[in-house]
Every structure is written in structure tokens, then in C-alpha cells.
Amino acid sequence: MAHKINIQDIGFIRHNVLQIQTDRPSGYDFTPGQACEMSIDQPKWKEEKRPFTFTSLPDDGFLQFTIKVYPDHDGVTDQLQTLEQGDSLLISDSWGAISYQGPGIFLAGGAGVTPFIAIIKDLARKGNLEGNKLIFGNQRERDIILQSDFERWLGKDFINILSDEHSSKFPHGNIDKEFIKNHTENLDKKFYLCGPPPMMDSVYNALLELDVPKKNIITEDFD
């Protein structure tokens, strides 16, 4: 079922990350970590649907989306940045397999962190963050989405690694078997995984090599 929503606020929170806040349809529900199909309510774009994750919480009176923009793609995310307050979007009912299933390690690459934003925000509001950690891979420090929020929520349990930039603050490289092992005290817990497909394949295999049971790996591929 399609729902029409109107933009209340829109703007960049990082050089390539757009945050959109909209009104919320009556009775519309979702759980932290879920997403919806979204399109722009314009003749040329109505059928161009893309999956985006809610970064607001179910008890908020609005919907919020935190979206990485790819100008070189000349597609939906590029078009989104031309929208203004009062413009309309179309969304489907909520869906998604990523949900909080207990304390664990969140492994994110780039925009793959978005399903974890609402989950970690929800845990922070409830005071239930103990035992959780976020390992976040990006190309450069300027790409780290909601860096200050995650630092405030998680403190020392917010671990970053940069693939394209050498920094005195963060290690250089990718999330791999050794990095996971070195930053995980207990492998007998849940592992939440989301990111670009090559990263997800690599990290998923690394977790299996570390003898993490498949049932403890919670993931969803946004093909």
C-alpha cells in the first residue's frame, strides 16, 4: 500500500548525507531497523522506488530518513537533494529482517549503518546499550554518519576504521577477520551486519571463519 508523506525538513548532515523528516501517516508503524520502498511524488519519478531505512523511532510523531547521496549516479538519491519543504514522497508499508535480538556487535559499512541508527538510538533512550558495540567502516573520517551521536551513545564501544585515509585517530584498513577478533571480547553473541554487498560477503565469511553460528548473524541485503 502506498502512503503519501510531506517533507517537513530536509538538509545535509554530512557532505554527502541527506536527512529528511516528514509527517507520519495515521496508523503507520515500523520497528527499529526496518525500511520501506520510497519514490518521489513526481510523474517522472513515481515508479523509481528505492529502499530506505527509518532513522526515527516508532514513538516519534514523524518519519526520518538518513540517506547517502550519490550525485554521479544521476538517480533517485541525486534527485532527492533537489526537494524542498512541502514536497511529497510516496512510501510503501514497512518491511525488513534486521531487528534487535539481544546484545551484540553491529558491523556496518558506509550507508549500511542506517538500520542500526534507530536500533542504537532506541537502546540509548531505554538505557539498554550495555553489551553492544558498533564497528563502523568508512573511506574517510568525513564520511562517518552521525559520528558525534554514536560517540555520545556508545563511547569506547564505537569503533571506526578508515579504508582510504590514514589518521592518527582511527586505524586504517577494512573490517576483516583479525579486526573483528581484536575488537570482540566474546564471539558468543549476536552479530548485526549491513553494508555494500562486497563488504557484507567478506565480513559474513570472516564471521563464519571465527566460528560464529549462522543463527547469530543478523543481516539483510539491499540488492
PERA-V147462 format. One record per residue. N is the residue number from 0. RES is the residue in one letter. OMEGA is omega in whole degrees, 0 to 359 (NA if undefined). Layout:
BEGIN
N,RES,OMEGA  N,RES,OMEGA
END
This chain:
BEGIN
0,M,180  1,A,178  2,H,177  3,K,179  4,I,182  5,N,181  6,I,175  7,Q,182  8,D,180  9,I,179  10,G,181  11,F,174  12,I,172  13,R,184  14,H,181  15,N,181  16,V,183  17,L,175  18,Q,182  19,I,174  20,Q,182  21,T,169  22,D,184  23,R,180  24,P,178  25,S,178  26,G,182  27,Y,185  28,D,177  29,F,174  30,T,180  31,P,183  32,G,181  33,Q,183  34,A,174  35,C,171  36,E,182  37,M,170  38,S,180  39,I,184  40,D,176  41,Q,186  42,P,184  43,K,191  44,W,186  45,K,183  46,E,179  47,E,186  48,K,179  49,R,178  50,P,175  51,F,184  52,T,174  53,F,174  54,T,167  55,S,180  56,L,184  57,P,180  58,D,172  59,D,180  60,G,182  61,F,172  62,L,178  63,Q,178  64,F,178  65,T,197  66,I,174  67,K,184  68,V,179  69,Y,184  70,P,183  71,D,180  72,H,180  73,D,183  74,G,187  75,V,183  76,T,176  77,D,180  78,Q,181  79,L,183  80,Q,176  81,T,184  82,L,182  83,E,174  84,Q,181  85,G,176  86,D,186  87,S,174  88,L,175  89,L,179  90,I,176  91,S,170  92,D,182  93,S,178  94,W,174  95,G,183  96,A,181  97,I,176  98,S,182  99,Y,182  100,Q,178  101,G,183  102,P,181  103,G,182  104,I,175  105,F,182  106,L,187  107,A,173  108,G,177  109,G,181  110,A,177  111,G,178  112,V,189  113,T,177  114,P,183  115,F,181  116,I,182  117,A,181  118,I,182  119,I,176  120,K,180  121,D,178  122,L,179  123,A,180  124,R,182  125,K,182  126,G,185  127,N,184  128,L,183  129,E,179  130,G,179  131,N,181  132,K,175  133,L,172  134,I,192  135,F,178  136,G,177  137,N,177  138,Q,182  139,R,180  140,E,182  141,R,179  142,D,185  143,I,182  144,I,178  145,L,183  146,Q,183  147,S,178  148,D,180  149,F,177  150,E,180  151,R,182  152,W,192  153,L,181  154,G,183  155,K,179  156,D,172  157,F,186  158,I,180  159,N,172  160,I,184  161,L,183  162,S,188  163,D,185  164,E,174  165,H,186  166,S,175  167,S,184  168,K,188  169,F,175  170,P,181  171,H,178  172,G,180  173,N,175  174,I,181  175,D,185  176,K,183  177,E,181  178,F,178  179,I,181  180,K,183  181,N,183  182,H,180  183,T,181  184,E,185  185,N,181  186,L,181  187,D,178  188,K,181  189,K,174  190,F,180  191,Y,190  192,L,174  193,C,180  194,G,177  195,P,184  196,P,180  197,P,178  198,M,181  199,M,179  200,D,182  201,S,182  202,V,178  203,Y,179  204,N,177  205,A,179  206,L,178  207,L,178  208,E,177  209,L,178  210,D,172  211,V,180  212,P,180  213,K,182  214,K,180  215,N,179  216,I,180  217,I,186  218,T,178  219,E,183  220,D,179  221,F,178  222,D,NA
END
